[in-house]
């Protein structure tokens, strides 16, 4: 059985990490333009902090006796971000490869303690995840995302995840490109406080559209970068498409994307409530495979989720 098959058939939900960028920038004081933590791969202090960050999450997985989905630090790794970050496209692709190598180091350190650990190549939107602006066509999206997807695949990731997708075209383009590269793919949509994508599409419409366009290529879908209260009703009222959702990585804050964009301080919400809300979500998601966190969450939040889902004392 492959590690992907173990993930899809596991009796216990795998863990993953929390709000990596918000932890790195707000809690640890590192700085990078455009929220692009990928540029910190060349910063030795940041690399040490990243090791500490992932080590604590992997210790949770060891305690809970679950597998772990280990993300690469590549959410802002699309070549469309290179000019904004004032780096060359060649350097951006090099940073993607470095991020995979860094994740492999962490996996090697924990391989005897946590199994399986799936190396997840993260692909973020070409635009702002909170304010997507103009939605690219499918063809444009393919051209924008193909180099990063290829770089991650060639560097040896186990899977690719399109994270914080705001629209159907980008999600479809990444999914099909990953399929062409022979790498399993996950698609994750973000939603506003009404449970709809920033484009206005419902979760059900978005999942059904990508499935139809890709012959159900994604191994599962995820919802991320929104508070559980923002999408719970959509899931509770959903039908067949709900069974396609295999992961949740929620925000700590109940604030909208627009409010978070204007916030000067981190809103880390209530970790215990965060765990309770996941316990309430789990029965609505029969194929839930992975849980973690997104913006504003850290080790406390994911520990509370693990406590409620795995009966692990935090």
HELIX and SHEET records of a PDB file:
HELIX    1   1 UNK A    3  UNK A    9  1                                   7    
HELIX    2   2 UNK A   20  UNK A   22  1                                   3    
HELIX    3   3 UNK A   23  UNK A   27  3                                   5    
HELIX    4   4 UNK A   33  UNK A   35  5                                   3    
HELIX    5   5 UNK A   37  UNK A   42  5                                   6    
HELIX    6   6 UNK A   44  UNK A   64  1                                  21    
HELIX    7   7 UNK A   79  UNK A   81  5                                   3    
HELIX    8   8 UNK A   82  UNK A   85  1                                   4    
HELIX    9   9 UNK A   89  UNK A  110  1                                  22    
HELIX   10  10 UNK A  138  UNK A  155  1                                  18    
HELIX   11  11 UNK A  168  UNK A  180  1                                  13    
HELIX   12  12 UNK A  203  UNK A  214  1                                  12    
HELIX   13  13 UNK A  228  UNK A  236  1                                   9    
HELIX   14  14 UNK A  240  UNK A  244  5                                   5    
HELIX   15  15 UNK A  257  UNK A  262  1                                   6    
HELIX   16  16 UNK A  271  UNK A  282  1                                  12    
HELIX   17  17 UNK A  299  UNK A  310  1                                  12    
SHEET    1   A 8 UNK A  14  UNK A  15  0                                        
SHEET    2   A 8 UNK A 290  UNK A 293  1                                        
SHEET    3   A 8 UNK A 245  UNK A 250  1                                        
SHEET    4   A 8 UNK A 220  UNK A 224  1                                        
SHEET    5   A 8 UNK A 184  UNK A 189  1                                        
SHEET    6   A 8 UNK A 159  UNK A 165  1                                        
SHEET    7   A 8 UNK A 117  UNK A 123  1                                        
SHEET    8   A 8 UNK A  68  UNK A  71  1                                        
END                                                                             
